[in-house]
Amino acid sequence: MPYNTSEKRRQYQWKRNLRRRYQMTPEEYYILFEKQHGACWLCGYKPDSSHRGLHVDHNHKTGKVRGLLCRACNKDVIGAVEKIGLQKIIDYLY
């Protein structure tokens, strides 16, 4: 089935963002995707359709890619740890 114009545009933007934000090619993304068996590295969530459900997680200081995470783990878990600090979260929980 041929891509329609909007799908072509999404694919172009996705590839451009991978390259610009993470210095990553689509091939490198798919290698990581396969290595993680198509699932979020933290919670194991598997998106229904494609890679679009997994986000590239990276260290904001070094730019190093850590893995692929679902939106909730990327934003809520990693975001909270980076913002608040892991020790403070651990102290709160225990």
Backbone as numpy.savetxt, mean C-alpha at the origin, in Angstrom:
# Nx Ny Nz CAx CAy CAz Cx Cy Cz
-11.12 -7.68 -23.33 -11.97 -6.50 -23.33 -11.08 -5.26 -23.33
-11.20 -4.39 -24.29 -10.34 -3.20 -24.35 -10.68 -2.21 -23.25
-9.65 -1.51 -22.81 -9.85 -0.47 -21.79 -10.62 0.69 -22.38
-11.49 1.27 -21.58 -12.11 2.52 -22.01 -11.17 3.67 -21.62
-11.49 4.86 -22.01 -10.61 6.00 -21.78 -10.35 6.24 -20.30
-11.36 6.15 -19.47 -11.16 6.40 -18.04 -10.27 5.34 -17.41
-10.40 4.09 -17.86 -9.53 3.03 -17.33 -8.09 3.25 -17.77
-7.89 3.66 -19.00 -6.54 3.96 -19.47 -5.92 5.08 -18.64
-6.72 6.08 -18.35 -6.25 7.21 -17.54 -5.88 6.76 -16.13
-6.73 5.93 -15.52 -6.43 5.40 -14.17 -5.14 4.60 -14.17
-4.96 3.76 -15.18 -3.73 2.97 -15.28 -2.50 3.86 -15.43
-2.61 4.88 -16.27 -1.51 5.82 -16.48 -1.17 6.53 -15.17
-2.19 7.03 -14.46 -1.96 7.73 -13.20 -1.37 6.82 -12.14
-1.85 5.57 -12.07 -1.33 4.61 -11.11 0.16 4.36 -11.37
0.52 4.12 -12.62 1.92 3.88 -12.97 2.78 5.10 -12.66
2.27 6.27 -12.98 3.01 7.51 -12.73 3.21 7.73 -11.23
2.17 7.49 -10.45 2.29 7.64 -9.00 3.25 6.64 -8.38
3.23 5.40 -8.85 4.19 4.42 -8.37 5.62 4.90 -8.59
5.86 5.37 -9.78 7.20 5.83 -10.16 7.59 7.07 -9.37
6.70 8.03 -9.29 7.00 9.33 -8.66 7.09 9.23 -7.13
6.15 8.55 -6.52 6.10 8.50 -5.05 7.01 7.45 -4.43
7.14 6.31 -5.12 7.83 5.18 -4.50 9.02 4.66 -5.30
9.34 5.31 -6.43 10.41 4.87 -7.32 10.25 3.37 -7.62
9.05 3.01 -8.00 8.66 1.62 -8.19 7.99 1.43 -9.54
8.28 0.34 -10.20 7.62 0.02 -11.45 6.40 -0.85 -11.16
5.45 -0.92 -12.08 4.32 -1.83 -11.89 4.79 -3.28 -11.70
5.85 -3.67 -12.40 6.37 -5.03 -12.26 6.85 -5.29 -10.83
7.52 -4.30 -10.24 7.99 -4.44 -8.85 6.81 -4.51 -7.89
5.76 -3.74 -8.18 4.56 -3.78 -7.36 3.95 -5.20 -7.40
3.80 -5.73 -8.61 3.18 -7.06 -8.74 4.03 -8.16 -8.12
5.34 -8.01 -8.13 6.20 -8.98 -7.45 5.89 -8.97 -5.96
5.80 -7.78 -5.38 5.46 -7.63 -3.97 4.06 -8.16 -3.68
3.13 -7.87 -4.58 1.75 -8.35 -4.46 1.72 -9.88 -4.41
2.43 -10.51 -5.31 2.49 -11.98 -5.34 3.21 -12.54 -4.11
4.27 -11.90 -3.70 5.03 -12.34 -2.52 4.14 -12.33 -1.28
3.23 -11.36 -1.21 2.29 -11.27 -0.09 1.01 -12.05 -0.36
0.97 -12.84 -1.42 -0.18 -13.66 -1.80 -1.44 -12.80 -1.98
-1.26 -11.57 -2.45 -2.39 -10.69 -2.73 -3.12 -10.19 -1.50
-2.45 -10.23 -0.34 -3.10 -9.86 0.91 -2.35 -8.76 1.64
-3.07 -8.04 2.48 -2.46 -7.02 3.33 -1.41 -7.67 4.21
-0.25 -7.05 4.31 0.85 -7.61 5.09 0.49 -7.73 6.57
-0.30 -6.80 7.10 -0.63 -6.83 8.52 -1.82 -7.71 8.88
-2.97 -7.45 8.25 -4.19 -8.14 8.68 -4.59 -9.32 7.79
-3.98 -9.43 6.61 -4.29 -10.54 5.72 -5.48 -10.33 4.81
-6.08 -9.14 4.85 -7.23 -8.84 3.98 -6.83 -8.99 2.52
-7.69 -9.69 1.76 -7.48 -9.84 0.32 -8.56 -9.07 -0.42
-8.16 -8.06 -1.21 -9.17 -7.31 -1.96 -9.86 -8.20 -2.98
-11.12 -7.89 -3.28 -11.92 -8.70 -4.20 -11.39 -8.72 -5.62
-11.06 -7.55 -6.15 -10.81 -7.49 -7.59 -9.33 -7.49 -7.98
-8.56 -6.56 -7.49 -7.18 -6.43 -7.98 -6.31 -5.76 -6.96
-5.16 -5.34 -7.42 -4.19 -4.65 -6.58 -4.73 -3.35 -6.01
-5.79 -2.82 -6.57 -6.29 -1.50 -6.17 -6.69 -1.44 -4.70
-6.93 -2.56 -4.08 -7.30 -2.57 -2.67 -6.12 -2.53 -1.73
-4.90 -2.62 -2.25 -3.71 -2.59 -1.42 -2.87 -1.37 -1.76
-2.43 -0.68 -0.72 -1.66 0.55 -0.87 -0.20 0.28 -0.56
0.67 1.02 -1.21 2.10 0.91 -0.96 2.40 1.64 0.35
2.92 0.92 1.33 3.33 1.53 2.58 4.82 1.80 2.51
5.22 2.99 2.94 6.64 3.35 2.87 7.02 4.23 4.05
8.30 4.24 4.35 8.83 5.10 5.39 8.88 6.52 4.84
8.24 7.45 5.50 8.16 8.82 4.99 9.49 9.55 5.08
10.39 9.10 5.95 11.69 9.76 6.07 12.68 9.23 5.03
12.72 7.91 4.86 13.71 7.32 3.95 13.16 7.03 2.56
11.82 6.92 2.44 11.20 6.57 1.18 11.19 5.08 0.90
11.78 4.27 1.78 11.85 2.83 1.57 10.47 2.18 1.67
10.14 1.37 0.67 8.86 0.65 0.64 8.93 -0.50 1.65
7.89 -0.58 2.52 7.85 -1.64 3.53 6.98 -2.81 3.08
5.91 -2.53 2.33 5.01 -3.59 1.90 3.71 -3.01 1.41
2.73 -3.89 1.19 1.41 -3.49 0.73 0.41 -3.71 1.85
-0.39 -2.68 2.10 -1.36 -2.73 3.19 -2.74 -2.34 2.69
-3.77 -2.86 3.35 -5.12 -2.40 3.05 -5.25 -0.97 3.57
-6.30 -0.30 3.16 -6.47 1.10 3.53 -6.54 1.28 5.05
-7.27 0.41 5.73 -7.42 0.54 7.18 -6.08 0.39 7.90
-5.31 -0.62 7.55 -4.01 -0.81 8.20 -3.05 0.32 7.86
-3.06 0.76 6.61 -2.14 1.81 6.20 -2.47 3.13 6.90
-3.73 3.49 6.92 -4.12 4.78 7.48 -4.25 4.73 9.00
-5.00 3.76 9.51 -5.33 3.74 10.92 -4.21 3.16 11.80
-3.66 2.02 11.41 -2.65 1.38 12.25 -1.30 2.09 12.10
-0.75 2.08 10.91 0.56 2.67 10.69 0.51 4.18 10.93
-0.56 4.81 10.49 -0.69 6.25 10.71 -0.68 6.61 12.18
-1.39 5.83 12.99 -1.43 6.09 14.44 -0.07 5.86 15.08
0.60 4.80 14.69 1.92 4.50 15.25 2.90 5.62 14.90
2.88 6.07 13.65 3.79 7.14 13.26 3.45 8.45 13.96
2.17 8.72 14.16 1.75 9.99 14.77 1.94 9.98 16.29
1.51 8.93 16.94 1.48 8.88 18.40 2.74 8.22 18.98
3.19 7.19 18.34 4.34 6.43 18.85 3.89 5.09 19.40
4.62 4.06 19.06 4.25 2.70 19.45 4.24 2.51 20.96
5.24 3.04 21.66 5.30 2.84 23.11 4.09 3.45 23.81
3.65 4.61 23.38 2.48 5.24 24.00 1.23 4.40 23.76
1.10 3.81 22.58 -0.05 2.94 22.27 0.02 1.69 23.15
1.19 1.09 23.28 1.35 -0.10 24.11 1.01 0.21 25.57
1.52 1.34 26.06 1.22 1.74 27.44 -0.28 1.91 27.65
-0.97 2.48 26.68 -2.41 2.68 26.78 -3.14 1.34 26.82
-2.74 0.41 25.95 -3.42 -0.88 25.86 -3.19 -1.75 27.10
-2.01 -1.63 27.71 -1.68 -2.50 28.84 -1.48 -1.71 30.09
